[in-house]
Amino acid sequence: MKQSLTFYMTLWVIKFKGIKKKFSQDPIDFIAIRKEDVFQPKGLFFKKHITQQFQIAKTLITEVSCKGNPKKLLLFIHGGAFISGPAQHHWDTIKTIAKKTDYTIWMCNYPKAPEHKIEEISKNIDAVYSKALEQFTSDNVILIGDSVGGTLAISLIQRLIVEKKPLPLKTILISPVMDASMSNIEIDTLDIIDPMLSKTGILSAKKMCAGSISLQNEIISPLYGSFEEFPETILFLSENDIMYPDQKLAVEKFIQAGVHPKVILGENMPHIWPLLPVMKEAKIALHQLIKLLV
């Protein structure tokens, strides 16, 4: 498949900003990476359509509503290697979704590592979901998670199933991180061509988040948990992403568990490609995602 001009422009911007270099350090410089964080989005759209901000445990929820359907919730769990975020591309994505759907959207700005560990982060996500069910029925809730946001979404569902609690209608996962241990030998080959991420820095970030627990504990590596009884699941995966080998294993586990996820594969695409600005392929993928919501 021939890539667009904007695809190559995007790769140039990624290289120019030194994203891969930042994610090649051990220890990873989380303070430098956090300089891209955006906690309060700017612009007339958000000034008009942020309906409220409120705290659940240590998580800041920003509620965005454009068409104002009070019955439907999109719970957006952002990525950022557990150490940063949300970033501008998350807000840009929320803006597009809000304009084209009638969902109320909650952006979950959960506590980050290394100050906070995965157990605390997960308890925050549990608390957010429990609060959501006070206002919305579970069959009107959809989870979206990119990168480690996908990690948190999957591990949340695994806990909900064990605890026999109501599940969301569906889950949309964008380049989810399935195994924090980064032990899959295929990752080393992809590390050479991945334009954005590197195993060294990602593994450093995961260790910061894991604290004393094993990197293969399902709370931070849902690949090692159960995939039985999952709700409808959609995965946007990227060929040129060091996370792809573990994502393929996860798809196999889904199928073995009797869950048949819808997989949308980005040929030659980098990590979280549907969320990247400007790129034609990203806009097409985000349009596909939105069609899955309406």
ROGURO-979382 format. One line per 3 residues: number of its first residue (from 1); their letters; for each residue x, y, z of C-alpha. Coordinates in Angstrom, 1 decimal. Each point is the difference from the previous one (the first is absolute). Example, Ala and Ser with C-alpha at 12.3 -4.5 7.8 and 13.67 -1.06 7.14 Angstrom:
! residues 2
1	as	12.3 -4.5 7.8 | 1.4 3.4 -0.7
//
This chain:
! residues 294
1	mkq	0.0 0.0 0.0 | 1.4 3.4 -1.0 | 0.1 2.5 2.8
4	slt	-1.1 3.6 -0.3 | 2.2 3.1 0.0 | -1.4 0.9 3.4
7	fym	1.2 -3.4 1.3 | 3.6 0.9 -0.8 | -0.5 3.5 1.3
10	tlw	-1.2 -1.5 3.3 | 3.1 -2.3 0.2 | 2.2 3.1 -0.6
13	vik	-1.7 1.9 2.9 | 0.3 -3.0 2.3 | 3.7 -0.2 -0.8
16	fkg	0.5 3.8 0.2 | -1.6 0.1 3.5 | 2.3 -2.8 1.1
19	ikk	-2.7 -2.2 1.4 | 1.8 -3.3 -0.6 | 3.2 1.5 1.6
22	kfs	-2.1 0.9 3.1 | -1.3 -3.5 0.1 | 3.5 -1.5 -0.3
25	qdp	1.2 1.1 3.4 | 0.5 -2.0 3.1 | -1.1 1.4 2.3
28	idf	-2.6 1.7 -2.1 | -0.2 3.7 0.5 | -3.7 0.2 1.0
31	iai	0.4 3.7 0.9 | 1.0 0.9 -3.5 | -2.7 -2.1 -1.5
34	rke	-2.6 1.7 2.2 | 0.7 3.3 -1.7 | -2.4 -1.1 -2.7
37	dvf	-2.9 -0.6 2.5 | -3.1 2.0 -0.4 | -2.4 0.0 3.0
40	qpk	-2.2 2.9 -1.1 | -0.6 0.1 -3.8 | -0.3 3.4 -1.7
43	glf	-2.2 1.3 -2.7 | -3.6 1.1 -0.4 | -1.3 -3.6 -0.4
46	fkk	1.2 -1.1 3.4 | -1.0 3.3 1.6 | -3.5 -0.7 -1.2
49	hit	-0.3 -3.7 0.4 | 1.9 -0.9 3.2 | -3.0 -0.4 2.2
52	qqf	1.8 -0.7 3.3 | 3.2 -1.2 1.6 | -0.1 -2.1 3.2
55	qia	2.2 -2.3 2.0 | -0.4 -3.7 0.6 | 2.6 -1.2 2.4
58	ktl	3.2 1.5 -1.5 | -1.3 0.0 -3.5 | -1.2 3.3 -1.7
61	ite	-2.9 -0.6 -2.3 | -0.7 2.6 -2.7 | -3.4 -0.4 -1.4
64	vsc	-0.5 1.0 -3.7 | -3.5 0.0 -1.5 | -0.9 1.4 -3.4
67	kgn	-3.5 -1.3 -0.8 | -0.9 -0.7 3.5 | -1.4 -3.5 0.2
70	pkk	-0.1 -0.7 3.8 | -0.4 -3.7 -0.4 | 3.2 -1.0 -1.9
73	lll	3.6 0.2 1.4 | 3.3 -0.4 -1.8 | 2.7 -0.6 2.7
76	fih	3.3 1.0 -1.5 | 3.1 -1.4 1.7 | 3.0 1.7 -1.5
79	gga	3.5 -1.4 -0.6 | 3.4 1.3 0.9 | 2.1 -3.0 1.3
82	fis	-1.6 0.5 3.4 | 2.3 3.0 0.5 | -1.7 2.8 -1.9
85	gpa	-3.1 1.3 -1.7 | -2.5 0.9 -1.2 | 1.6 1.6 -3.0
88	qhh	-1.4 2.3 -2.7 | -0.8 -2.8 -2.4 | -2.3 -1.5 2.6
91	wdt	-2.0 3.2 0.2 | 0.0 0.3 -3.8 | -1.5 -3.5 -0.2
94	ikt	-2.6 0.8 2.7 | -1.0 3.2 -1.9 | -0.5 -2.0 -3.2
97	iak	-2.0 -2.7 1.7 | -2.1 2.5 1.9 | -1.0 1.9 -3.2
100	ktd	-1.0 -3.2 -1.8 | -1.8 -2.0 2.8 | -2.5 0.7 2.7
103	yti	2.1 -1.5 2.8 | 1.0 1.7 3.2 | 3.7 -0.5 0.3
106	wmc	2.1 -0.4 3.2 | 3.7 0.6 -0.4 | 1.7 -1.8 2.8
109	nyp	3.1 1.7 1.2 | 1.1 -2.7 2.5 | 3.1 0.2 2.3
112	kap	3.3 -0.8 -1.6 | 3.2 -1.9 0.7 | 2.5 0.1 1.5
115	ehk	-1.8 2.0 2.7 | -2.8 -2.5 -0.1 | 0.1 -3.7 -0.6
118	iee	-2.2 -2.3 -2.1 | -2.1 -1.2 3.0 | -1.0 3.6 0.8
121	isk	-0.6 0.9 -3.6 | -2.2 -3.1 -0.5 | -2.0 0.9 3.1
124	nid	-0.6 3.4 -1.5 | -1.3 -1.5 -3.3 | -2.2 -2.3 2.0
127	avy	-1.4 3.0 1.9 | -0.6 1.9 -3.2 | -1.9 -2.9 -1.5
130	ska	-2.1 -0.5 3.2 | -0.9 3.7 -0.1 | -0.9 -0.2 -3.6
133	leq	-2.5 -2.8 0.8 | -1.8 2.3 2.4 | -0.9 2.3 -2.9
136	fts	-0.1 -2.3 -3.0 | -1.1 -3.6 -0.6 | 2.9 -2.3 -0.9
139	dnv	-1.6 -0.8 -3.5 | 0.4 3.8 -0.7 | 3.7 0.1 0.9
142	ili	2.8 -0.5 -2.4 | 3.7 0.0 1.0 | 2.7 1.4 -2.3
145	gds	3.7 -0.5 1.0 | 3.1 0.7 -2.0 | 3.4 -1.5 0.9
148	vgg	0.1 -0.4 3.8 | -3.5 1.3 0.1 | -0.8 -3.2 -1.8
151	tla	1.9 -1.9 2.7 | -2.2 1.6 2.6 | -3.2 -0.6 -1.9
154	isl	0.7 -3.7 -0.5 | 1.1 -0.6 3.6 | -3.1 1.8 1.2
157	iqr	-2.2 -2.3 -2.0 | 1.9 -3.0 1.3 | -0.7 1.1 3.6
160	liv	-3.7 0.8 -0.8 | -0.4 -3.6 -1.4 | 1.6 -1.6 3.1
163	ekk	-2.2 2.1 2.3 | -3.1 -0.6 -2.1 | -0.7 3.7 -0.5
166	plp	-1.7 1.6 -3.0 | 2.1 0.3 -3.1 | 0.2 2.9 -2.5
169	lkt	-1.8 -0.4 -3.3 | 3.3 -0.2 -1.9 | 3.7 0.8 0.3
172	ili	2.1 1.7 -2.7 | 3.7 -0.5 0.4 | 2.6 2.1 -1.9
175	spv	3.5 -1.5 0.0 | -0.6 -1.5 3.5 | 3.1 -1.1 2.0
178	mda	-0.6 -3.6 0.9 | 3.2 -1.1 1.7 | 2.0 2.4 2.1
181	sms	2.9 -2.4 0.3 | 0.8 0.6 -3.7 | 1.4 -3.6 -0.1
184	nie	-1.3 -1.0 -3.5 | 3.1 -0.5 -2.1 | -1.8 1.4 -3.1
187	idt	0.1 3.4 1.7 | 3.8 0.3 -0.6 | -0.5 -0.2 -3.8
190	ldi	-2.8 2.6 0.0 | 2.0 2.3 2.3 | 2.2 0.8 -3.0
193	idp	-2.8 1.2 -2.2 | -2.5 1.4 2.6 | 0.2 3.8 -0.6
196	mls	-1.4 1.0 3.3 | 0.7 -2.4 2.8 | 3.0 -2.0 1.3
199	ktg	0.1 -3.0 2.3 | 2.5 1.6 2.3 | -2.0 3.0 1.0
202	ils	-3.4 -1.8 0.1 | 1.4 -2.7 2.2 | 1.5 2.7 2.3
205	akk	-3.4 1.6 0.3 | -1.8 -3.3 0.7 | 2.5 -0.7 2.8
208	mca	-0.7 3.4 1.5 | -3.7 -0.8 0.0 | 0.2 -3.6 1.2
211	gsi	1.9 0.7 3.1 | 0.3 -3.3 1.9 | -2.3 -2.1 -2.0
214	slq	1.0 -2.2 -2.9 | 0.0 1.5 -3.5 | -2.0 -3.0 -1.0
217	nei	-2.8 0.5 2.5 | -3.3 0.4 -1.9 | -0.7 3.3 1.7
220	isp	2.7 1.6 -2.2 | 0.3 -2.8 -2.6 | -3.5 -1.1 -0.9
223	lyg	1.4 -2.5 -2.5 | 0.4 -2.3 3.0 | -3.6 0.3 1.1
226	sfe	-3.2 -1.6 -1.3 | -1.8 1.2 -3.1 | -3.2 -2.0 0.5
229	efp	-3.3 1.8 0.1 | 1.4 3.2 -1.4 | -2.5 2.4 -1.5
232	eti	0.3 1.0 -3.7 | 3.6 1.0 -0.6 | 1.5 2.0 -2.8
235	lfl	3.8 0.3 -0.4 | 1.9 2.6 -2.2 | 3.4 -1.5 -0.4
238	sen	3.2 1.3 -1.7 | 2.5 -2.1 -1.9 | 3.0 2.2 0.8
241	dim	-0.6 0.1 3.8 | 2.1 -1.9 2.5 | -3.3 -0.9 1.8
244	ypd	-1.3 -1.9 -3.1 | 1.5 -3.4 0.8 | -1.8 -0.1 3.4
247	qkl	-3.2 1.3 -1.5 | 0.0 -2.9 -2.5 | 0.3 -2.4 3.0
250	ave	-2.9 1.8 1.7 | -2.2 -0.4 -3.2 | 0.8 -3.8 0.1
253	kfi	-1.0 -0.1 3.7 | -3.2 1.9 -0.7 | -1.0 -2.5 -2.7
256	qag	1.0 -3.0 2.2 | -2.4 1.4 2.7 | -2.8 0.1 -2.5
259	vhp	0.2 3.8 -0.5 | 0.5 1.1 -3.6 | 1.3 3.5 0.0
262	kvi	-0.2 2.3 -3.0 | 3.6 0.8 -1.0 | 0.9 3.0 -2.1
265	lge	3.6 -0.2 -1.0 | 2.0 3.0 -1.1 | 2.5 -1.1 -2.6
268	nmp	3.4 1.6 0.7 | -1.7 2.2 2.6 | 1.7 1.2 3.2
271	hiw	-1.3 -0.3 3.6 | -3.5 1.6 0.6 | -0.3 0.9 -3.7
274	pll	-3.8 0.9 0.1 | 0.7 2.8 2.4 | 2.9 1.7 -1.9
277	pvm	-0.9 3.4 -1.4 | 0.2 1.0 -3.7 | 0.7 -3.5 -1.3
280	kea	-2.6 -1.2 -2.6 | 0.2 -3.6 1.2 | -0.8 1.2 3.5
283	kia	-3.0 2.0 -1.1 | -1.4 -3.1 -1.8 | 0.6 -2.2 3.1
286	lhq	-1.6 2.5 2.3 | -3.0 0.1 -2.3 | -0.2 -3.8 0.2
289	lik	0.1 0.3 3.8 | -2.8 2.5 0.0 | -2.2 -2.2 -2.2
292	llv	0.4 -2.7 2.7 | -1.6 2.5 2.5 | -3.0 1.3 -1.9
//
